[in-house]
Amino acid sequence: MPVCKSCGEDVDELVSASVNGKTKKVCSDCAERVVEEEALGQESEAVVQRMMDFKGRR
């Protein structure tokens, strides 16, 4: 059985997900969590940039 690189549990199927800029094989639950955290991080950064009137590129 494959093992998830994020949570370490045995799973039936692994999915490729980008974790901190690196592609890792994780279970579907961890992949969903990573996508949500990434979206939240990007939105938080965008809010701070708008608040500080930042007009450059990341």
DSSP file (Angstrom, degrees, kcal/mol; ACC not computed):
  #  RESIDUE AA STRUCTURE BP1 BP2  ACC     N-H-->O    O-->H-N    N-H-->O    O-->H-N    TCO  KAPPA ALPHA  PHI   PSI    X-CA   Y-CA   Z-CA
    1    1 A M              0   0    0      0, 0.0    11,-0.1     0, 0.0    12,-0.1   0.000 360.0 360.0 360.0 137.9    0.0    0.0    0.0
    2    2 A P        -     0   0    0      0, 0.0     9,-2.4     0, 0.0     2,-0.4  -0.371 360.0-137.8 -70.0 153.6    1.3    3.5   -0.8
    3    3 A V  B     -A   10   0A   0      7,-0.2     7,-0.2    -2,-0.1     2,-0.2  -0.951  15.8-119.0-117.5 132.6    2.0    5.9    2.1
    4    4 A C     >  -     0   0    0      5,-2.5     4,-1.1    -2,-0.4    22,-0.2  -0.485  14.0-146.6 -68.2 133.4    1.0    9.6    2.1
    5    5 A K  T  4 S+     0   0    0     20,-1.8    21,-0.1    -2,-0.2    -1,-0.1   0.694  94.5  46.1 -74.9 -18.7    4.1   11.8    2.4
    6    6 A S  T  4 S+     0   0    0     19,-0.2    -1,-0.1     3,-0.1    20,-0.1   0.929 129.0  15.8 -89.9 -53.4    2.2   14.4    4.4
    7    7 A C  T  4 S-     0   0    0      2,-0.1    -2,-0.1    20,-0.0    19,-0.0   0.644  91.4-131.1-100.1 -16.3    0.3   12.4    7.0
    8    8 A G     <  +     0   0    0     -4,-1.1     2,-0.2     1,-0.3    -3,-0.1   0.604  58.2 136.2  80.3  11.6    2.1    9.1    6.8
    9    9 A E        -     0   0    0      1,-0.1    -5,-2.5    -6,-0.0     2,-0.3  -0.613  61.5-105.8 -93.5 153.4   -1.0    7.0    6.5
   10   10 A D  B     +A    3   0A   0     -2,-0.2     2,-0.3    -7,-0.2    -7,-0.2  -0.612  46.7 177.9 -74.4 132.0   -1.6    4.0    4.2
   11   11 A V        -     0   0    0     -9,-2.4     3,-0.1    -2,-0.3    16,-0.0  -0.869  38.6-126.3-132.9 165.3   -3.9    5.0    1.4
   12   12 A D  S    S+     0   0    0     -2,-0.3     2,-0.3     1,-0.3    -1,-0.1   0.859  93.7  15.5 -78.2 -37.4   -5.4    3.3   -1.7
   13   13 A E        -     0   0    0    -11,-0.1    15,-0.4   -12,-0.1     2,-0.3  -0.999  66.5-145.4-144.1 140.3   -4.3    6.0   -4.2
   14   14 A L        -     0   0    0     -2,-0.3     2,-0.4    13,-0.1    13,-0.2  -0.796  10.6-156.0-105.7 149.8   -1.8    8.9   -4.1
   15   15 A V  E     -B   26   0B   0     11,-3.7    11,-3.0    -2,-0.3     2,-0.4  -0.953  21.6-118.1-123.2 141.1   -2.3   12.3   -5.9
   16   16 A S  E     +B   25   0B   0     -2,-0.4     2,-0.3     9,-0.2     9,-0.2  -0.669  41.3 170.4 -79.2 129.9    0.5   14.7   -6.9
   17   17 A A  E     -B   24   0B   0      7,-2.6     7,-3.0    -2,-0.4     2,-0.7  -0.993  37.4-116.4-141.0 147.2    0.2   18.0   -5.2
   18   18 A S  E     -B   23   0B   0     -2,-0.3     2,-0.6     5,-0.2     5,-0.3  -0.753  33.1-176.5 -86.2 113.7    2.4   21.1   -4.9
   19   19 A V  E >  S-B   22   0B   0      3,-3.8     3,-1.6    -2,-0.7    -2,-0.0  -0.949  72.2 -22.9-115.6 112.4    3.5   21.5   -1.3
   20   20 A N  T 3  S-     0   0    0     -2,-0.6    -1,-0.2     1,-0.3     3,-0.1   0.868 129.0 -48.7  54.9  39.9    5.6   24.6   -0.6
   21   21 A G  T 3  S+     0   0    0      1,-0.2     2,-0.4    -3,-0.0    -1,-0.3   0.428 122.1 101.4  84.0  -1.4    6.7   24.7   -4.3
   22   22 A K  E <  S-B   19   0B   0     -3,-1.6    -3,-3.8    -5,-0.0     2,-0.5  -0.933  72.3-123.8-117.8 141.2    7.6   21.0   -4.4
   23   23 A T  E     +B   18   0B   0     -2,-0.4     2,-0.3    -5,-0.3    -5,-0.2  -0.716  37.3 173.6 -85.4 125.8    5.5   18.3   -5.9
   24   24 A K  E     -B   17   0B   0     -7,-3.0    -7,-2.6    -2,-0.5     2,-0.8  -0.927  36.5-115.5-129.8 154.5    4.8   15.5   -3.5
   25   25 A K  E     +B   16   0B   0     -2,-0.3   -20,-1.8    -9,-0.2     2,-0.3  -0.823  50.1 159.7 -90.3 113.0    2.6   12.4   -3.6
   26   26 A V  E     -B   15   0B   0    -11,-3.0   -11,-3.7    -2,-0.8   -22,-0.1  -0.837  42.7 -92.9-129.9 166.0   -0.1   12.8   -1.0
   27   27 A C     >  -     0   0    0     -2,-0.3     4,-2.3   -13,-0.2     5,-0.2  -0.297  43.6-104.4 -73.6 166.4   -3.5   11.4   -0.3
   28   28 A S  H  > S+     0   0    0    -15,-0.4     4,-2.1     1,-0.2     5,-0.2   0.843 120.1  54.2 -64.2 -34.3   -6.6   13.1   -1.6
   29   29 A D  H  > S+     0   0    0      2,-0.2     4,-2.0     1,-0.2    -1,-0.2   0.933 111.4  44.2 -64.9 -45.4   -7.5   14.5    1.8
   30   30 A C  H  > S+     0   0    0      1,-0.2     4,-2.6     2,-0.2    -2,-0.2   0.865 110.7  55.7 -66.9 -35.9   -4.1   16.1    2.2
   31   31 A A  H  X S+     0   0    0     -4,-2.3     4,-2.2     2,-0.2    -1,-0.2   0.913 108.3  47.5 -63.4 -42.4   -4.2   17.4   -1.4
   32   32 A E  H  X S+     0   0    0     -4,-2.1     4,-2.3     2,-0.2    -1,-0.2   0.910 112.3  49.9 -63.5 -42.2   -7.5   19.2   -0.7
   33   33 A R  H  X S+     0   0    0     -4,-2.0     4,-2.4     1,-0.2    -2,-0.2   0.903 110.5  49.8 -63.5 -41.6   -6.1   20.7    2.5
   34   34 A V  H  X S+     0   0    0     -4,-2.6     4,-2.4     2,-0.2    -1,-0.2   0.903 110.5  49.8 -64.5 -42.3   -2.9   21.9    0.7
   35   35 A V  H  X S+     0   0    0     -4,-2.2     4,-2.3     2,-0.2    -2,-0.2   0.913 112.2  47.9 -63.2 -43.0   -4.9   23.5   -2.1
   36   36 A E  H  X S+     0   0    0     -4,-2.3     4,-2.4     2,-0.2    -2,-0.2   0.913 112.5  48.3 -64.6 -42.8   -7.1   25.3    0.5
   37   37 A E  H  X S+     0   0    0     -4,-2.4     4,-2.4     2,-0.2    -2,-0.2   0.888 111.5  50.4 -65.1 -39.0   -4.1   26.5    2.5
   38   38 A E  H  X S+     0   0    0     -4,-2.4     4,-2.3     2,-0.2    -2,-0.2   0.916 111.5  47.6 -64.8 -43.6   -2.4   27.8   -0.7
   39   39 A A  H  X S+     0   0    0     -4,-2.3     4,-2.3     2,-0.2    -2,-0.2   0.903 112.5  49.5 -64.2 -41.4   -5.5   29.7   -1.7
   40   40 A L  H  X S+     0   0    0     -4,-2.4     4,-2.4     2,-0.2    -2,-0.2   0.903 110.9  50.1 -64.2 -41.7   -5.8   31.2    1.8
   41   41 A G  H  X S+     0   0    0     -4,-2.4     4,-2.2     2,-0.2    -2,-0.2   0.901 111.0  48.4 -63.3 -42.8   -2.2   32.2    1.8
   42   42 A Q  H  X S+     0   0    0     -4,-2.3     4,-2.2     2,-0.2    -2,-0.2   0.906 112.5  48.3 -65.3 -41.7   -2.4   33.9   -1.6
   43   43 A E  H  X S+     0   0    0     -4,-2.3     4,-2.1     2,-0.2    -2,-0.2   0.895 110.9  51.0 -66.3 -39.7   -5.6   35.8   -0.6
   44   44 A S  H  X S+     0   0    0     -4,-2.4     4,-2.1     1,-0.2    -2,-0.2   0.915 110.8  48.5 -62.7 -42.8   -4.0   36.9    2.6
   45   45 A E  H  X S+     0   0    0     -4,-2.2     4,-2.4     1,-0.2    -2,-0.2   0.899 110.0  52.1 -64.3 -40.3   -0.9   38.2    0.7
   46   46 A A  H  X S+     0   0    0     -4,-2.2     4,-2.4     2,-0.2    -1,-0.2   0.888 108.2  51.3 -63.6 -39.3   -3.2   40.0   -1.7
   47   47 A V  H  X S+     0   0    0     -4,-2.1     4,-2.4     2,-0.2    -1,-0.2   0.928 111.2  47.1 -63.8 -45.2   -5.1   41.7    1.1
   48   48 A V  H  X S+     0   0    0     -4,-2.1     4,-2.1     1,-0.2    -2,-0.2   0.906 111.7  51.0 -64.2 -41.1   -1.8   42.9    2.7
   49   49 A Q  H  <>S+     0   0    0     -4,-2.4     5,-3.1     1,-0.2     4,-0.2   0.905 111.8  46.6 -64.4 -41.1   -0.5   44.2   -0.7
   50   50 A R  H ><5S+     0   0    0     -4,-2.4     3,-1.0     3,-0.2    -1,-0.2   0.900 111.1  52.7 -65.7 -39.6   -3.7   46.1   -1.4
   51   51 A M  H 3<5S+     0   0    0     -4,-2.4    -2,-0.2     1,-0.3    -1,-0.2   0.874 113.8  42.2 -63.3 -37.3   -3.6   47.5    2.2
   52   52 A M  T 3<5S-     0   0    0     -4,-2.1    -1,-0.3    -5,-0.2    -2,-0.2   0.352 112.6-120.1 -92.5   6.2    0.0   48.7    1.7
   53   53 A D  T < 5 +     0   0    0     -3,-1.0     2,-0.4    -4,-0.2    -3,-0.2   0.891  47.7 175.5  57.2  43.6   -0.8   50.0   -1.9
   54   54 A F      < +     0   0    0     -5,-3.1    -1,-0.2    -6,-0.1    -2,-0.1  -0.688  15.8 173.9 -83.3 127.8    1.8   47.6   -3.4
   55   55 A K        +     0   0    0     -2,-0.4    -1,-0.1     2,-0.1     2,-0.0   0.247  46.1  94.8-119.2  11.0    1.8   47.7   -7.2
   56   56 A G  S    S-     0   0    0      1,-0.1     2,-0.3     2,-0.0    -2,-0.0  -0.149  77.7 -90.8 -91.2-171.9    4.8   45.5   -8.0
   57   57 A R              0   0    0      1,-0.1    -1,-0.1    -2,-0.0    -2,-0.1  -0.688 360.0 360.0-100.4 157.2    5.2   41.9   -8.8
   58   58 A R              0   0    0     -2,-0.3    -1,-0.1     0, 0.0    -2,-0.0   0.433 360.0 360.0 -75.6 360.0    5.7   39.1   -6.3
